[in-house]
Amino acid sequence: MVDKALFSSNKDDWETPGWLFDELDREFEFNLDPAACDENAKCDKYFTENENGLMQPWYRWKDAIACYLVRGRVFVNPPYGRDVGKWVQKAHDEVEAGNAELVVMLLPARMDVLWVHQHILPFCGPFKPLNKKEVWAAGLIDGEGCIFVRANKPTESSRHKSMQHDLGVQVHMTDQKTVYLLKEIFGCGHVRVEERNKENPTWKTAYRWTCRGNEAASVIKKIYPYLVTKKAEAYEALAFSLLPSAQHRWERVPEELIAKRAQHYETLKQLKRCKEGYIAIDTEIRFLRGRLKFGGSKNSAPFPSMVVIFRPQYSESGKWE
């Protein structure tokens, strides 16, 4: 059992060790520290507690006279209290909005908390050795597959009272062995056999593998690190999957939730036509060996640490980085 005292929020001001920041700064060249104080700020541009970095856009002015806007290369060692998840979400949102060129966060190495599973792991590369079958499947879905959200309007006879949006992944082709192998690799979905019209002998029998709902989200999470052409679509689909369930005892779904799900539905449709200027995010986790001594403390911290990096995968020009 994990000792809860190791992650107590009684102390949340763990100052970054100078050697660690210097090492990261050499690699990433930071220009903004949004969670600082006057005594321990790591960059010339920083936000104090009173300025509240959670409420500020994470870019900086390069020149006060020219007012030339520079996207942030941000280092964040947030307060380790109950709001740490808000800082992680802020990092994700600022990269997605294009305010930050990249964000590097120093965080407690906890893998059992909601903010890790919402904003880091779904967009992260694999921790285990590459699964060659999953890499192959990702390439197939990238080229031949379809990632979609389907909108199903309630009918007069339907028990549903609100619009239902459904996430899905699909591959449709004539190679029976390949389609059934997809189902075997992911252990989910179903295969529909479509017999062609015998009056057209040149047509072949087709096979359609489809995953829906949580199964589709699980497939997308596994293949996300390996996607190229459908990276943006997969990113939007994962964002859709993180919304609360729209189904609750056949009651009406809140209009706000329907609007959010419909927005992802429309965005995904637009991405199928044009991906120009869309930003998808990749995250990277680097676990630190041992336990850090924060702020010149003689004793090591009572918890392990990790560095999490948020980067935009899709550039503003629409070209892959």
Secondary structure as the mmCIF struct_conf table of DSSP 4:
data_model
#
loop_
_struct_conf.conf_type_id
_struct_conf.id
_struct_conf.beg_label_comp_id
_struct_conf.beg_label_asym_id
_struct_conf.beg_label_seq_id
_struct_conf.end_label_comp_id
_struct_conf.end_label_asym_id
_struct_conf.end_label_seq_id
HELX_RH_3T_P HELX_RH_3T_P1 LYS A 4 PHE A 7
BEND BEND1 SER A 9 ASN A 10
HELX_LH_PP_P HELX_LH_PP_P1 GLU A 15 PRO A 17
HELX_RH_AL_P HELX_RH_AL_P1 GLY A 18 PHE A 28
STRN STRN1 LEU A 32 ASP A 33
BEND BEND2 PRO A 34 ALA A 35
TURN_TY1_P TURN_TY1_P1 ASP A 38 ASN A 40
BEND BEND3 CYS A 43 LYS A 45
STRN STRN2 TYR A 46 TYR A 46
TURN_TY1_P TURN_TY1_P2 GLU A 49 GLU A 51
HELX_RH_3T_P HELX_RH_3T_P2 GLY A 53 MET A 55
BEND BEND4 GLN A 56 GLN A 56
BEND BEND5 TRP A 58 TRP A 58
STRN STRN3 TYR A 59 TRP A 61
BEND BEND6 LYS A 62 LYS A 62
TURN_TY1_P TURN_TY1_P3 ALA A 64 CYS A 67
STRN STRN4 LEU A 69 VAL A 76
BEND BEND7 GLY A 81 GLY A 81
TURN_TY1_P TURN_TY1_P4 ARG A 82 ASP A 83
HELX_RH_AL_P HELX_RH_AL_P2 VAL A 84 ALA A 97
TURN_TY1_P TURN_TY1_P5 GLY A 98 GLY A 98
BEND BEND8 ASN A 99 ASN A 99
STRN STRN5 ALA A 100 PRO A 108
BEND BEND9 MET A 111 VAL A 113
HELX_RH_AL_P HELX_RH_AL_P3 LEU A 114 HIS A 119
TURN_TY1_P TURN_TY1_P6 ILE A 120 ILE A 120
HELX_RH_3T_P HELX_RH_3T_P3 LEU A 121 PHE A 123
STRN STRN6 CYS A 124 CYS A 124
BEND BEND10 PHE A 127 PRO A 129
HELX_LH_PP_P HELX_LH_PP_P2 LEU A 130 LEU A 130
HELX_RH_AL_P HELX_RH_AL_P4 LYS A 132 GLU A 144
STRN STRN7 GLY A 145 ASN A 152
TURN_TY1_P TURN_TY1_P7 GLU A 156 SER A 157
BEND BEND11 ARG A 159 ARG A 159
BEND BEND12 SER A 162 SER A 162
STRN STRN8 GLN A 164 MET A 173
BEND BEND13 THR A 174 THR A 174
HELX_RH_AL_P HELX_RH_AL_P5 GLN A 176 PHE A 186
TURN_TY1_P TURN_TY1_P8 GLY A 187 GLY A 187
STRN STRN9 HIS A 190 GLU A 194
HELX_LH_PP_P HELX_LH_PP_P3 GLU A 195 ASN A 197
TURN_TY1_P TURN_TY1_P9 LYS A 198 GLU A 199
TURN_TY1_P TURN_TY1_P10 PRO A 201 THR A 202
STRN STRN10 ALA A 206 ARG A 212
HELX_RH_AL_P HELX_RH_AL_P6 GLY A 213 ILE A 223
HELX_RH_3T_P HELX_RH_3T_P4 TYR A 224 TYR A 226
BEND BEND14 VAL A 228 VAL A 228
TURN_TY1_P TURN_TY1_P11 THR A 229 LYS A 230
HELX_RH_AL_P HELX_RH_AL_P7 LYS A 231 SER A 241
TURN_TY1_P TURN_TY1_P12 LEU A 242 LEU A 242
BEND BEND15 LEU A 243 LEU A 243
HELX_LH_PP_P HELX_LH_PP_P4 PRO A 244 SER A 245
BEND BEND16 ALA A 246 ALA A 246
BEND BEND17 HIS A 248 HIS A 248
TURN_TY1_P TURN_TY1_P13 ARG A 249 TRP A 250
HELX_LH_PP_P HELX_LH_PP_P5 GLU A 251 PRO A 254
HELX_RH_AL_P HELX_RH_AL_P8 GLU A 255 ARG A 273
TURN_TY1_P TURN_TY1_P14 GLU A 276 GLY A 277
STRN STRN11 ILE A 281 PHE A 287
HELX_LH_PP_P HELX_LH_PP_P6 LEU A 288 LEU A 288
BEND BEND18 ARG A 289 GLY A 290
HELX_RH_3T_P HELX_RH_3T_P5 PHE A 294 GLY A 296
BEND BEND19 LYS A 298 ASN A 299
BEND BEND20 PRO A 302 PHE A 303
STRN STRN12 SER A 305 PRO A 312
BEND BEND21 GLN A 313 GLN A 313
STRN STRN13 TYR A 314 TYR A 314
TURN_TY1_P TURN_TY1_P15 GLU A 316 SER A 317
BEND BEND22 GLY A 318 LYS A 319
STRN STRN14 TRP A 320 TRP A 320
#
